Amino acid sequence: MESKEELQVYLQEIEDWENDQKGLFFWEKLGRLPFKLLDKITPKFIQEKIGILVNELGSYIQTGGKYLINEQTIIKKIQKSTVNFDLQTINDIGKLPIKEMNIISDQLKKERVKFATAQGATTGFGGIFTLVVDIPLVLGNALKTLQEIAIIHGYDPKDKLERVFIVKCLQFASADIVGKEAILKELANMNGKTNSSEEMISQLKGWQEVFFTYRDQFGWKKLFQMIPIAGMLFGAIANKGMIKDVSEAGIMLYRKRRIQDRLQEIDVTLEN
């Protein structure tokens, strides 16, 4: 177990990262300019596809849907990276040193970004037609990545509350600065699991918010992917950027939770 001082250093690094998110505001604001145009030129079947994803996110929160991963497969994968530790359960993984979690998380991020880049290039080849295939694939990749990040930090995606946390991480990655600040406040309330899953679901503020978040995310970034062949380049860049942002947000937010949990454990131990 790390000392309180070591944990506070890790926590400060994450808080510095959170503050750095404010620097994205101008570019995010600029990126929202063409949405009225996008609404007019984006084919109806693609808009419907994005709408289906919103429903799938709802299903994911409730039951895990088709996106819930096999925890034993991930545990075995993590065990191979940490030969000095006996890992049988997610709870065992939660006891790993933060340094080990950081190493495993960074490796996962590199793997997922590489996969997303290749996927975006492949589905971007056919332009608007293969874009319909790309949208659900990139969402599945994002959810799988975040679930693995959850397990790496000792949290179980089978828990409904964790799936809400994962969707909030997904939203954080594509939100503007106002949205990021609101999400950070909501996630802070999850520390110690003081809220019920129903209360956290209500904090999603309706699926309309999620829809606009994903229209933003897939909108201007996917616009040029509609062009056949040239879409390979734009698809690779868009998917790489999205999974990189999602991975980074998930790693930082889950790392923060684990550090805060350990600081609480130390405080309880000192009190006793």
C-alpha positions, 0 to 999 in steps of 0.5 A, spaced: 500 500 500 502 506 498 503 512 503 498 517 504 504 522 501 505 518 495 497 517 493 496 525 494 502 526 489 498 521 484 491 525 486 495 532 484 497 529 477 490 528 476 487 534 478 492 538 474 489 534 468 482 536 470 484 543 470 488 542 463 481 540 460 479 547 460 484 549 455 480 545 450 474 550 450 475 554 444 476 548 439 470 544 442 466 551 441 469 551 434 467 544 433 460 545 434 459 551 429 457 546 423 452 542 426 446 546 423 449 544 416 450 537 418 443 536 420 441 538 413 446 534 409 447 528 414 443 522 411 437 520 415 439 513 415 446 515 419 442 520 424 437 514 425 443 509 426 446 514 432 439 514 435 439 507 435 446 507 439 443 512 444 438 506 445 443 501 446 447 506 451 440 505 455 440 498 454 448 497 456 446 501 463 440 497 465 443 490 463 450 491 460 447 489 453 451 486 448 457 490 450 458 487 457 465 484 457 468 477 460 471 479 466 475 472 467 478 474 460 481 480 462 483 478 469 487 473 466 490 478 461 492 482 467 495 477 470 500 476 465 502 483 466 503 482 473 507 475 474 509 477 481 501 478 484 496 472 484 490 475 481 483 471 482 478 476 482 477 483 481 477 485 488 484 482 488 486 487 482 483 493 486 489 491 491 495 492 486 499 498 487 497 504 483 504 504 479 502 497 476 495 500 474 498 505 471 503 501 467 497 496 465 492 502 463 497 505 459 499 499 455 491 498 454 490 505 451 496 504 446 493 497 444 486 500 443 488 507 440 492 502 435 486 498 433 481 504 433 486 507 428 486 501 423 478 500 424 477 507 422 481 506 416 478 500 414 471 502 415 472 509 412 474 506 405 467 506 403 465 513 405 458 514 407 456 506 406 461 503 411 460 509 416 454 506 418 458 500 420 463 504 423 459 508 428 457 502 432 464 499 432 467 505 435 462 505 440 463 498 442 470 499 442 470 505 447 465 501 452 470 495 452 476 499 453 472 503 459 470 496 462 477 494 462 480 500 465 474 499 470 477 492 472 484 494 472 482 499 477 478 494 481 471 496 479 466 491 476 462 493 470 457 488 472 455 493 477 449 497 474 452 503 478 459 502 475 456 502 468 453 509 469 460 511 471 462 508 465 457 512 460 459 518 464 466 517 462 464 516 455 460 523 456 466 527 459 471 525 453 466 529 448 463 534 453 465 542 453 468 545 459 461 546 462 459 539 461 466 537 464 465 541 470 458 538 471 460 531 470 466 531 475 461 534 480 456 528 479 462 523 479 465 526 485 458 524 489 459 516 487 466 516 491 464 511 496 458 509 492 453 514 496 448 514 491 443 509 488 444 507 481 437 510 480 439 517 483 445 516 478 441 514 472 437 521 473 443 525 473 444 523 466 439 528 465 435 524 460 437 521 453 436 527 449 443 530 452 446 523 450 444 524 443 447 531 442 453 529 445 454 523 440 451 527 435 457 532 437 462 526 437 460 523 431 458 529 427 464 534 424 469 528 426 465 524 421 463 529 416 469 527 411 469 520 412 463 520 408 468 521 402 470 514 399 477 512 399 479 519 402 475 517 408 480 512 410 485 518 412 479 521 416 476 515 419 483 513 422 484 520 425 477 520 428 477 514 431 484 514 433 482 521 437 476 518 440 479 512 443 485 516 445 480 521 449 476 516 452 481 512 454 485 518 457 478 520 461 477 513 463 484 512 466 484 519 470 477 518 473 478 511 475 485 512 477 482 518 481 477 514 485 482 508 487 486 513 490 481 517 494 478 510 496 485 508 499 486 515 502 479 513 505 482 507 508 488 510 511 484 515 514 480 510 517 486 506 519 489 512 523 482 513 526 482 506 529 
